[in-house]
């Protein structure tokens, strides 16, 4: 994986741009920006050459997205309301690693997901599945010194969407990772092993590398289950290199699919 460095010459306002490491996308791993099976990409993929804007110091040094942005129950999506949510309680944990297998400490990790019946708490989601008054479906945490994160939640349900005839999304959890600034945000999805809906899901099948697809699937981890409380899944996120996790392109972030 080649690395580029962008450095600016300053602006009229007297701000200097900073040398920021950048990376080329891995060919043959990430989904194309326009994938015919995923219909909405035809409308929102870029049709003109992209322009790289210089990163000023204000964009790469702030706002800080660290521990002070995380509440005491943000990591536990089952304890954010007066009652307990419906569904199978699970824990999802893992490590955030760089290309060399080194942990990425103190990075903000956010999640959002549908409830156990497959419905988001969102005004645009109105298919006939009840909302859970005790489940909002959002959480966040900061990785520790070893790059570890952990969430407690319920296993999300599958849900229909109108991409194609009888289209259903496999159960998944959205992940967002921040460095220390907005320009360092990465977004991806975690899936569950053995999902029968993979075969007809265009987001899954748009990833050209079968091994890269499998890196989006969490591993059931019986050793980490909590007896009479929660099943456990382990999912490591690798930011760069041959074993990297596939990330969504920023232009695809407008859909909550």
Backbone as numpy.savetxt, mean C-alpha at the origin, in Angstrom:
# Nx Ny Nz CAx CAy CAz Cx Cy Cz
19.71 -2.36 -10.89 18.86 -1.18 -10.89 19.74 0.05 -10.89
19.60 0.85 -11.94 20.40 2.05 -12.02 19.86 3.14 -11.13
20.73 4.04 -10.75 20.34 5.15 -9.87 20.68 6.45 -10.54
19.73 7.38 -10.55 19.96 8.71 -11.07 20.01 9.68 -9.91
20.67 10.82 -10.12 20.66 11.88 -9.12 20.24 13.16 -9.81
19.22 13.81 -9.25 18.74 15.06 -9.81 19.23 16.20 -8.94
19.83 17.21 -9.56 20.29 18.38 -8.81 19.90 19.62 -9.59
19.33 20.60 -8.91 18.90 21.82 -9.55 19.90 22.95 -9.36
19.62 24.08 -10.06 20.53 25.21 -10.01 19.98 26.37 -9.21
18.81 26.16 -8.54 18.24 27.26 -7.78 17.05 27.86 -8.49
16.32 28.74 -7.83 15.15 29.38 -8.39 15.24 30.88 -8.17
14.29 31.60 -8.80 14.27 33.05 -8.62 14.01 33.44 -7.18
13.31 32.56 -6.44 13.01 32.87 -5.05 14.19 32.62 -4.13
15.27 32.15 -4.70 16.46 31.95 -3.90 16.55 30.58 -3.27
15.61 29.68 -3.61 15.67 28.35 -3.06 16.54 27.47 -3.94
17.38 26.69 -3.32 18.20 25.75 -4.06 17.52 24.39 -4.07
17.63 23.71 -5.20 17.16 22.34 -5.24 18.24 21.44 -4.69
17.83 20.29 -4.18 18.77 19.39 -3.54 19.02 18.17 -4.41
20.17 17.56 -4.22 20.48 16.31 -4.91 19.66 15.20 -4.28
18.77 14.62 -5.06 17.86 13.61 -4.56 18.07 12.33 -5.37
18.34 11.20 -4.72 18.50 9.96 -5.47 17.18 9.53 -6.08
17.23 9.10 -7.32 16.04 8.59 -8.00 16.34 7.24 -8.62
15.30 6.51 -8.97 15.47 5.15 -9.47 14.59 4.93 -10.69
15.13 4.20 -11.64 14.34 3.81 -12.79 13.41 2.66 -12.41
12.24 2.64 -13.03 11.29 1.56 -12.77 11.85 0.25 -13.31
11.59 -0.82 -12.57 12.05 -2.13 -13.01 11.25 -2.58 -14.22
11.89 -2.78 -15.38 11.14 -3.21 -16.56 10.62 -4.63 -16.39
9.39 -4.86 -16.85 8.84 -6.20 -16.80 8.32 -6.62 -15.44
8.30 -5.71 -14.45 7.84 -6.05 -13.11 6.58 -5.26 -12.76
6.62 -3.95 -12.91 5.49 -3.11 -12.55 4.43 -3.13 -13.65
3.18 -2.92 -13.29 2.10 -2.92 -14.29 2.25 -1.77 -15.27
1.80 -1.95 -16.51 1.78 -0.82 -17.44 0.77 0.22 -16.98
1.01 1.46 -17.34 0.10 2.53 -16.91 -1.24 2.46 -17.62
-1.26 1.86 -18.79 -2.51 1.66 -19.52 -2.67 0.16 -19.76
-3.55 -0.48 -19.00 -3.76 -1.92 -19.11 -5.20 -2.15 -19.56
-5.42 -2.70 -20.76 -6.78 -2.80 -21.30 -7.77 -3.51 -20.38
-7.31 -4.52 -19.64 -8.22 -5.23 -18.76 -8.70 -4.40 -17.58
-7.97 -3.35 -17.23 -8.32 -2.46 -16.12 -8.83 -1.17 -16.77
-10.14 -1.08 -16.95 -10.72 -0.12 -17.88 -10.42 1.33 -17.54
-10.40 1.69 -16.26 -10.23 3.10 -15.92 -8.83 3.62 -16.23
-7.86 2.74 -16.44 -6.53 3.23 -16.80 -6.52 3.90 -18.17
-7.49 3.57 -19.02 -7.55 4.20 -20.35 -7.82 5.69 -20.23
-8.50 6.10 -19.17 -8.86 7.50 -18.99 -7.82 8.28 -18.20
-7.09 7.62 -17.32 -6.24 8.39 -16.43 -4.75 8.19 -16.64
-4.34 7.32 -17.55 -2.90 7.16 -17.75 -2.36 8.37 -18.52
-1.12 8.74 -18.29 -0.56 9.92 -18.98 -0.41 9.66 -20.47
-0.79 10.64 -21.26 -0.69 10.53 -22.71 0.30 11.51 -23.30
0.99 12.22 -22.43 2.05 13.12 -22.86 3.30 12.78 -22.08
4.46 13.11 -22.60 5.70 12.82 -21.85 5.69 13.48 -20.49
6.13 12.75 -19.48 6.17 13.29 -18.13 7.33 14.27 -17.98
7.13 15.28 -17.16 8.17 16.24 -16.85 8.62 16.03 -15.41
9.90 15.92 -15.23 10.46 15.75 -13.89 10.66 17.12 -13.27
9.98 17.37 -12.17 10.10 18.65 -11.49 11.20 18.57 -10.44
11.98 19.62 -10.29 13.03 19.59 -9.26 12.42 19.55 -7.87
13.05 18.81 -6.98 12.61 18.72 -5.59 13.33 19.79 -4.78
12.56 20.71 -4.23 13.13 21.73 -3.37 13.25 21.19 -1.95
14.02 21.87 -1.14 14.23 21.41 0.23 12.93 21.31 1.00
11.98 22.20 0.71 10.71 22.14 1.42 9.93 20.88 1.10
10.18 20.27 -0.04 9.45 19.08 -0.45 10.07 17.80 0.05
11.37 17.83 0.32 12.03 16.59 0.74 12.40 16.58 2.22
12.13 17.69 2.91 12.45 17.71 4.34 11.21 17.91 5.21
10.06 18.12 4.63 8.86 18.33 5.44 7.61 18.13 4.62
6.47 17.94 5.27 6.36 17.82 6.72 6.89 16.49 7.22
7.36 16.48 8.45 7.85 15.23 9.02 6.67 14.32 9.30
6.84 13.05 8.98 5.75 12.08 9.10 6.19 10.96 10.02
6.45 11.30 11.27 7.01 10.33 12.19 6.07 9.98 13.33
6.67 9.65 14.49 5.93 9.11 15.62 4.86 10.05 16.14
5.08 11.35 16.02 4.11 12.29 16.59 2.81 12.32 15.81
2.75 11.67 14.64 1.53 11.61 13.86 0.71 10.36 14.16
1.15 9.51 15.06 0.51 8.22 15.30 -0.10 8.19 16.69
-1.39 7.82 16.77 -2.08 7.71 18.04 -1.87 6.35 18.67
-2.21 6.18 19.95 -1.93 4.93 20.67 -2.70 3.73 20.14
-3.84 3.94 19.47 -4.62 2.82 18.94 -4.67 2.80 17.41
-3.84 3.61 16.78 -3.87 3.67 15.32 -3.48 2.34 14.68
-2.66 1.55 15.36 -2.20 0.29 14.80 -3.21 -0.84 14.99
-4.22 -0.63 15.84 -5.20 -1.67 16.15 -6.56 -1.22 15.65
-6.95 -1.71 14.47 -8.20 -1.28 13.85 -9.42 -1.88 14.54
-9.20 -2.80 15.48 -10.31 -3.43 16.19 -10.64 -2.75 17.51
-9.88 -1.71 17.88 -10.08 -1.05 19.18 -10.32 0.45 19.04
-10.73 0.88 17.89 -10.90 2.31 17.65 -12.32 2.80 17.90
-13.22 1.89 18.33 -14.60 2.25 18.60 -15.02 1.63 19.93
-16.25 1.93 20.36 -16.72 1.43 21.65 -16.89 -0.09 21.65
-17.32 -0.66 20.53 -17.52 -2.10 20.43 -16.50 -2.75 19.52
-16.58 -4.08 19.42 -15.67 -4.83 18.56 -16.28 -5.02 17.17
-15.46 -5.00 16.13 -15.98 -5.19 14.78 -16.31 -6.65 14.50
-17.16 -6.86 13.51 -17.47 -8.21 13.05 -16.32 -8.74 12.20
-16.17 -10.07 12.18 -15.20 -10.68 11.28 -14.08 -11.40 12.00
-13.25 -12.07 11.21 -12.12 -12.82 11.71 -10.99 -11.87 12.07
-10.63 -11.82 13.35 -9.54 -10.96 13.80 -8.22 -11.54 13.32
-7.35 -10.68 12.80 -6.03 -11.10 12.33 -4.99 -10.07 12.74
-3.74 -10.51 12.76 -2.62 -9.58 12.85 -1.83 -9.68 11.56
-1.32 -8.56 11.13 -0.46 -8.49 9.94 0.82 -7.79 10.37
1.92 -8.49 10.23 3.20 -7.90 10.63 4.27 -8.26 9.61
5.35 -7.53 9.68 6.46 -7.78 8.77 7.54 -6.74 8.96
8.41 -6.66 7.97 9.51 -5.70 8.01 9.52 -4.90 6.71
9.97 -3.67 6.81 10.23 -2.84 5.64 11.74 -2.86 5.42
12.16 -3.32 4.24 13.58 -3.54 3.94 13.99 -2.79 2.69
15.29 -2.49 2.59 15.80 -1.90 1.36 16.36 -2.98 0.45
16.96 -2.58 -0.64 17.41 -3.54 -1.64 18.46 -4.50 -1.11
19.21 -4.10 -0.09 20.26 -4.94 0.47 19.80 -5.73 1.69
18.49 -5.72 1.95 17.97 -6.45 3.10 18.12 -5.74 4.41
18.50 -4.48 4.38 18.64 -3.71 5.61 17.30 -3.14 6.02
17.00 -3.10 7.32 15.71 -2.56 7.76 15.60 -1.07 7.49
14.38 -0.62 7.24 14.09 0.80 7.08 13.35 1.24 8.34
14.05 1.86 9.28 13.41 2.21 10.57 12.64 3.52 10.49
11.68 3.67 11.41 11.01 4.94 11.66 10.33 5.51 10.42
9.76 4.63 9.59 9.00 5.09 8.44 7.52 4.87 8.70
6.71 5.82 8.27 5.27 5.76 8.51 4.63 4.76 7.56
3.86 3.82 8.12 3.13 2.82 7.34 1.65 3.02 7.63
0.85 3.22 6.59 -0.59 3.40 6.74 -1.32 2.29 5.99
-2.49 1.90 6.49 -3.31 0.89 5.83 -4.75 1.38 5.74
-5.46 0.90 4.73 -6.91 1.08 4.65 -7.49 -0.14 3.94
-8.73 -0.48 4.30 -9.30 -1.72 3.82 -10.82 -1.71 3.95
-11.47 -2.67 3.28 -12.89 -2.89 3.44 -13.14 -3.66 4.74
-14.39 -3.66 5.18 -14.72 -4.43 6.38 -14.86 -5.91 6.05
-15.27 -6.71 7.02 -15.33 -8.16 6.82 -16.32 -8.56 5.74
-17.32 -7.71 5.48 -18.28 -7.99 4.43 -17.86 -7.48 3.07
-16.76 -6.72 3.01 -16.28 -6.21 1.73 -16.77 -4.81 1.40
-17.04 -4.00 2.40 -17.49 -2.63 2.12 -16.58 -1.61 2.82
-16.23 -0.56 2.07 -15.46 0.54 2.62 -16.40 1.54 3.29
-15.89 2.22 4.30 -16.62 3.34 4.88 -16.31 4.57 4.02
-17.00 4.66 2.90 -16.74 5.71 1.92 -18.05 5.99 1.19
-18.32 7.27 0.93 -19.59 7.65 0.31 -19.76 7.07 -1.08
-18.66 6.70 -1.73 -18.77 6.12 -3.06 -18.99 4.62 -3.07
-18.97 3.99 -1.90 -19.17 2.54 -1.81 -20.56 2.30 -1.23
-21.49 1.90 -2.08 -22.87 1.73 -1.62 -23.48 0.42 -2.10
-22.64 -0.59 -2.32 -23.23 -1.86 -2.70 -23.91 -2.47 -1.46
-24.90 -3.38 -1.67 -25.74 -3.84 -0.54 -25.02 -4.77 0.42
-24.09 -4.20 1.16 -23.42 -4.89 2.25 -23.42 -3.92 3.42
-23.78 -4.36 4.62 -23.89 -3.41 5.74 -22.54 -2.85 6.18
-22.55 -1.60 6.58 -21.39 -1.02 7.24 -21.29 -1.57 8.66
-20.08 -1.58 9.17 -19.85 -2.02 10.54 -19.61 -0.76 11.38
-20.50 -0.45 12.33 -20.32 0.77 13.11 -19.06 0.77 13.97
-18.47 -0.40 14.16 -17.27 -0.50 14.99 -15.99 -0.71 14.16
-16.08 -0.37 12.88 -14.89 -0.56 12.05 -14.81 0.55 11.02
-13.74 1.34 11.12 -13.49 2.41 10.15 -12.62 1.93 9.01
-11.66 1.04 9.30 -10.85 0.45 8.24 -9.60 1.21 7.89
-9.10 2.05 8.78 -7.85 2.77 8.52 -6.95 2.67 9.75
-5.64 2.63 9.51 -4.69 2.56 10.61 -3.32 3.01 10.16
-2.45 3.22 11.13 -1.07 3.59 10.81 -0.16 3.28 11.99
1.10 3.12 11.64 2.12 2.87 12.65 3.47 3.30 12.08
4.48 3.30 12.92 5.84 3.64 12.49 6.72 2.42 12.74
7.54 2.08 11.77 8.42 0.93 11.95 9.41 1.19 13.08
9.80 0.11 13.76 10.75 0.25 14.86 12.18 0.28 14.33
13.14 0.18 15.21 14.55 0.27 14.81 14.97 -0.86 13.88
14.23 -1.98 13.92 14.53 -3.11 13.04 13.64 -3.14 11.80
12.92 -2.06 11.55 12.06 -1.98 10.39 10.76 -2.75 10.51
10.39 -3.16 11.72 9.19 -3.98 11.90 7.94 -3.11 12.10
6.83 -3.63 11.58 5.53 -3.02 11.78 4.55 -4.10 12.18
3.41 -3.72 12.75 2.38 -4.69 13.12 1.03 -3.99 13.20
0.00 -4.64 12.64 -1.37 -4.16 12.72 -2.26 -5.29 13.22
-3.30 -4.92 13.96 -4.37 -5.84 14.30 -5.63 -5.33 13.60
-6.33 -6.23 12.91 -7.48 -5.82 12.13 -8.40 -7.02 11.95
-9.34 -6.93 11.03 -10.15 -8.08 10.63 -9.87 -8.37 9.17
-10.02 -9.63 8.82 -9.77 -9.98 7.42 -10.85 -9.35 6.54
-10.42 -8.58 5.52 -11.41 -7.92 4.67 -12.13 -8.91 3.75
-13.34 -8.57 3.37 -14.09 -9.39 2.43 -13.85 -8.96 1.00
-14.19 -9.84 0.06 -14.20 -9.49 -1.36 -15.39 -8.58 -1.64
-15.31 -7.83 -2.73 -16.44 -6.97 -3.07 -16.55 -6.81 -4.58
-17.77 -6.53 -5.07 -17.96 -6.36 -6.51 -17.54 -4.96 -6.96
-17.13 -4.88 -8.21 -16.90 -3.59 -8.82 -17.26 -3.71 -10.30
-17.33 -2.62 -11.01 -17.96 -2.60 -12.33 -16.95 -2.60 -13.47
-15.78 -3.17 -13.23 -14.76 -3.17 -14.28 -15.15 -4.05 -15.46
-15.73 -5.23 -15.18 -16.17 -6.16 -16.21 -17.33 -6.98 -15.65
-17.88 -7.85 -16.45 -19.03 -8.63 -16.02 -18.69 -9.50 -14.81
-19.52 -9.38 -13.76 -19.36 -10.18 -12.55 -17.95 -10.04 -11.97
-17.49 -8.81 -11.89 -16.12 -8.53 -11.40 -16.12 -8.44 -9.89
-15.18 -9.13 -9.26 -14.99 -9.09 -7.81 -13.51 -8.89 -7.52
-13.22 -8.01 -6.56 -11.85 -7.81 -6.13 -11.48 -8.84 -5.08
-10.31 -9.48 -5.20 -9.84 -10.36 -4.13 -9.67 -9.59 -2.83
-9.76 -10.28 -1.71 -9.53 -9.62 -0.42 -8.13 -9.03 -0.39
-8.02 -7.81 0.08 -6.72 -7.14 0.09 -6.72 -6.02 1.11
-5.53 -5.59 1.47 -5.31 -4.44 2.34 -4.37 -3.48 1.61
-4.77 -2.22 1.54 -3.91 -1.20 0.93 -2.84 -0.77 1.93
-1.62 -0.60 1.43 -0.51 -0.11 2.24 0.06 1.15 1.60
0.36 2.13 2.44 1.07 3.33 2.02 2.29 3.49 2.91
3.43 3.75 2.29 4.67 3.95 3.04 5.21 5.33 2.74
5.57 6.04 3.79 6.21 7.34 3.65 7.65 7.24 4.12
8.50 8.03 3.47 9.82 8.26 4.02 9.69 9.39 5.04
10.38 10.47 4.80 10.27 11.63 5.69 9.59 12.80 4.99
8.99 12.57 3.81 8.33 13.65 3.09 7.32 13.05 2.12
6.39 13.90 1.61 5.34 13.43 0.72 5.91 12.86 -0.58
7.01 13.40 -1.06 7.55 12.94 -2.33 8.10 11.52 -2.26
8.20 10.97 -1.08 8.77 9.63 -0.92 7.67 8.58 -0.68
6.42 8.89 -0.99 5.32 7.98 -0.72 5.27 6.85 -1.76
5.02 5.63 -1.26 4.81 4.46 -2.11 3.54 3.77 -1.66
2.76 3.26 -2.60 1.48 2.62 -2.31 1.42 1.26 -2.98
0.90 0.26 -2.26 0.77 -1.08 -2.81 -0.41 -1.78 -2.14
-0.64 -3.04 -2.48 -1.71 -3.83 -1.89 -1.16 -5.18 -1.44
-1.67 -5.67 -0.33 -1.33 -6.99 0.19 -2.53 -7.92 0.02
-2.26 -9.12 -0.50 -3.32 -10.11 -0.72 -3.13 -11.30 0.22
-4.12 -12.18 0.22 -4.10 -13.35 1.09 -3.89 -14.61 0.26
-3.22 -15.60 0.83 -2.89 -16.81 0.05 -4.13 -17.59 -0.36
-4.05 -18.16 -1.57 -5.09 -19.05 -2.06 -6.39 -18.38 -2.44
-6.39 -17.09 -2.72 -7.64 -16.41 -3.04 -8.18 -16.92 -4.39
-9.43 -17.36 -4.46 -9.97 -17.91 -5.71 -10.30 -16.85 -6.76
-10.17 -15.57 -6.41 -10.56 -14.51 -7.34 -9.38 -13.93 -8.12
-8.19 -14.42 -7.91 -7.03 -13.89 -8.62 -7.20 -13.99 -10.14
-7.79 -15.06 -10.61 -7.81 -15.35 -12.05 -8.51 -14.26 -12.86
-9.47 -13.53 -12.25 -10.24 -12.55 -12.99 -9.98 -11.11 -12.56
-8.93 -10.90 -11.78 -8.66 -9.56 -11.27 -7.62 -8.86 -12.14
-7.99 -7.77 -12.82 -7.04 -7.13 -13.73 -5.88 -6.46 -13.01
-6.06 -5.99 -11.78 -4.92 -5.39 -11.07 -3.85 -6.44 -10.81
-4.27 -7.60 -10.37 -3.34 -8.70 -10.14 -2.68 -9.14 -11.44
-3.48 -9.33 -12.47 -2.96 -9.87 -13.73 -2.23 -8.85 -14.58
-2.33 -7.56 -14.24 -1.56 -6.56 -14.98 -0.08 -6.60 -14.64
0.28 -7.27 -13.55 1.69 -7.40 -13.18 2.30 -8.48 -14.07
3.23 -8.15 -14.95 3.69 -9.13 -15.94 4.55 -10.25 -15.37
5.18 -10.04 -14.24 6.09 -11.03 -13.66 5.34 -11.87 -12.62
5.13 -13.17 -12.88 4.40 -14.01 -11.90 5.05 -14.02 -10.52
6.37 -14.00 -10.46 7.04 -13.99 -9.16 6.79 -12.67 -8.43
6.69 -11.58 -9.17 6.39 -10.30 -8.54 4.98 -10.30 -7.97
4.05 -10.94 -8.66 2.69 -11.05 -8.13 2.71 -11.77 -6.79
3.45 -12.85 -6.72 3.46 -13.64 -5.48 4.06 -12.86 -4.32
4.88 -11.87 -4.60 5.44 -11.06 -3.52 4.41 -10.13 -2.90
3.24 -10.04 -3.51 2.15 -9.27 -2.93 1.28 -10.10 -2.00
1.54 -11.38 -1.88 0.72 -12.29 -1.09 1.38 -12.52 0.27
0.62 -12.27 1.32 1.13 -12.50 2.68 1.25 -14.00 2.95
2.05 -14.34 3.92 2.23 -15.74 4.33 1.50 -15.98 5.64
0.65 -17.02 5.65 0.01 -17.37 6.91 1.10 -17.84 7.88
1.10 -17.29 9.09 2.19 -17.52 10.04 1.60 -18.06 11.34
1.46 -19.37 11.40 0.80 -19.97 12.57 1.58 -19.73 13.86
2.89 -19.61 13.75 3.70 -19.39 14.94 3.38 -18.05 15.60
2.86 -17.10 14.84 2.54 -15.79 15.38 1.06 -15.62 15.72
0.26 -16.66 15.51 -1.14 -16.56 15.91 -1.24 -16.41 17.42
-2.31 -15.80 17.86 -2.55 -15.61 19.29 -3.72 -16.51 19.68
-3.47 -17.55 20.48 -4.50 -18.54 20.79 -5.79 -17.88 21.29
-6.89 -18.34 20.70 -8.23 -17.87 21.07 -8.38 -16.36 20.88
-7.58 -15.79 19.97 -7.67 -14.35 19.74 -7.55 -13.97 18.27
-6.44 -14.33 17.60 -6.23 -13.82 16.25 -5.32 -14.73 15.45
-5.67 -14.91 14.16 -4.76 -15.53 13.21 -3.70 -14.51 12.80
-2.62 -14.99 12.18 -1.51 -14.09 11.88 -1.01 -14.28 10.46
-0.63 -13.17 9.86 -0.02 -13.16 8.53 1.25 -12.31 8.58
2.26 -12.74 7.86 3.52 -12.01 7.78 3.74 -11.57 6.34
4.12 -10.32 6.19 4.35 -9.75 4.86 5.44 -8.70 4.93
6.58 -9.02 4.33 7.70 -8.07 4.26 7.56 -7.21 3.01
7.93 -5.95 3.14 7.89 -5.00 2.03 9.32 -4.62 1.68
9.73 -4.93 0.46 11.08 -4.63 -0.01 10.98 -3.46 -0.99
11.68 -2.38 -0.70 11.49 -1.15 -1.44 12.22 -1.12 -2.77
13.24 -1.90 -2.95 14.04 -1.77 -4.17 14.80 -3.06 -4.40
15.15 -3.33 -5.66 15.97 -4.50 -5.96 15.16 -5.63 -6.58
15.80 -6.78 -6.79 15.17 -7.89 -7.49 14.00 -8.48 -6.73
14.00 -8.36 -5.40 12.91 -8.90 -4.59 11.94 -7.81 -4.14
11.89 -6.71 -4.87 11.07 -5.59 -4.43 9.59 -5.90 -4.53
8.81 -5.24 -3.69 7.36 -5.31 -3.74 6.86 -4.44 -4.88
5.84 -4.90 -5.60 5.26 -4.11 -6.68 4.44 -2.98 -6.08
4.68 -1.76 -6.56 3.97 -0.60 -6.06 3.07 -0.03 -7.14
1.96 0.56 -6.71 1.05 1.21 -7.63 1.64 2.53 -8.08
1.33 2.90 -9.34 1.75 4.21 -9.82 0.86 5.27 -9.19
1.45 6.44 -8.92 0.70 7.49 -8.25 -0.57 7.87 -9.00
-0.57 7.73 -10.33 -1.75 8.12 -11.08 -2.91 7.18 -10.85
-2.65 6.03 -10.29 -3.72 5.09 -10.02 -4.32 5.25 -8.63
-3.84 6.23 -7.89 -4.25 6.33 -6.48 -5.64 6.94 -6.30
-6.23 7.46 -7.39 -7.53 8.07 -7.22 -8.61 7.03 -6.99
-8.40 5.80 -7.42 -9.36 4.74 -7.17 -9.04 4.07 -5.85
-10.06 3.72 -5.10 -9.88 2.97 -3.89 -10.13 1.49 -4.12
-10.03 1.05 -5.37 -10.30 -0.35 -5.67 -9.25 -1.25 -5.06
